[in-house]
Amino acid sequence: MSFDVPEDCQYRESHEWVRATDGTARVGITDFAQDELGDVVFVELPAVGDELATGDDFGVVESIKAVSDIYTPVAGTVTAVNERLRDEPELVNEDPFGEGWLLEIELADEAELEDLLSPAAYRDQIE
Amino acid sequence: MPVEFDSIREEHAAVRETVGKFDVSHMGQVTVSGPDAAQLTQRLTTNDVTALDPGEAQYSAVTDADGVILDDTVVYRLPEGESEDYVFVPNAGHDVQMTDRWKSHREAWELDATVTDRTEAYAMLAVQGPDSRATLAGETDVALADLSRFEIASGTVAGVDTLVARTGYTGEQGFEILCPWDAAEEVWTALDCQPCGLGARDTLRLEMGFLLSGQDFHPEENPRTPYAAGIGWTVKLDTEFVGRDALEGVYEEGVDEKLVGLELVERGVPRHGYEVTTPDGDHLGTVTSGTMSPTLGIPIALAYLPTAYAEPDRSIRVVVRGEPKKARTRATPFLDR
């Protein structure tokens, strides 16, 4: 089985992805993670304005078979959450790097991005 | 059996809308034969075994002297011409315990019956769903149209000698096939439909309010009588069996708690072990099974609650990760079938 690991993202070992542009990062869970979880039925996310510290669990993704915590890959302030997931949690399965994104963070320290895994390193981890 | 082959949702939908197949060989099979086979099984199960004609089956409970459910099972009286008289199906991992139970009571009661654990010898496959008959029909010489619910017939499937029963754990029309373990692959392959895993098996049974052994009842961790577990209809107090006297008392006095269906009206997924409270936060009970119902699209669960909550539409809360979520009781099965 082969999973999508887009080149324009960075990764956390706990299977979150980060796509950073101009001090803001969009965050989601990876194709590998959504496949492990199976049918996602519920996503619990923080509120806009919440401050997240690196490594905190900031929410959960629940599938029919499991509950999985999601961890903050880079510290910052939540500037947006994906409201569509309220009624369409299956977007996490269908398009994990696109319409199934979870939230956007205004980065507290852009240097933290360097601590994340490269696509190649993450691919090594899951293969 | 894996948790899923493709996706729980797809597998679940296949069984509800068309047809799916399961390998349920983890379930036990114990045969009971000889002059006292009926009497032995009668005295160890709550339902009335003597009511079974050859080729008929019944759902039943195995209780201890206190009336606590040790296991739930289907007892089949095998068709004429079979070498064994009865086979019953204990839950996964219970076959040795149940075989020992039958043998030790046979000795204690000095009955003449042969009890054999066939779990390793038999495979059990299920084909379930509105199209299950069409899927199986081309592969079997059993007259499926003549097989009523809870009946069992001898016949071949894919040329293999089998027993075909109209039983299942999904609420849909369906069949369960017992065959020698080394022919299981031939039978499995001949059933041309969606393979389904444990995940869909669980969501399908939960939509029907069917019990899961070890979760909705457990002799040590969650000891429950058939009346509390909602299967009081399997208890025939006019028969003699271990636990009968205790259950007669429970029947007359009524139960304090019952297994109740519930539905979250807020977003979230109720799961095994979550607390159920009143709207004011007073403890009522604990969720034994819960899921997001794939068919209904709502979160559903079972929980033992005080009997006053056994009627539909009582307002309650389910505590999901520390957050009380609004919920209400509702009748089971959750799905009309």
Interface residues (C-beta under 8 A of the other chain):
Chain A: G38 D39 V41 F42 E44 V60 E62 S63 I64 K65 V67 R86
Chain B: V3 E4 S7 I8 R9 G199 T203 R267 G268 V269 R271 T291 M292 P294 R321
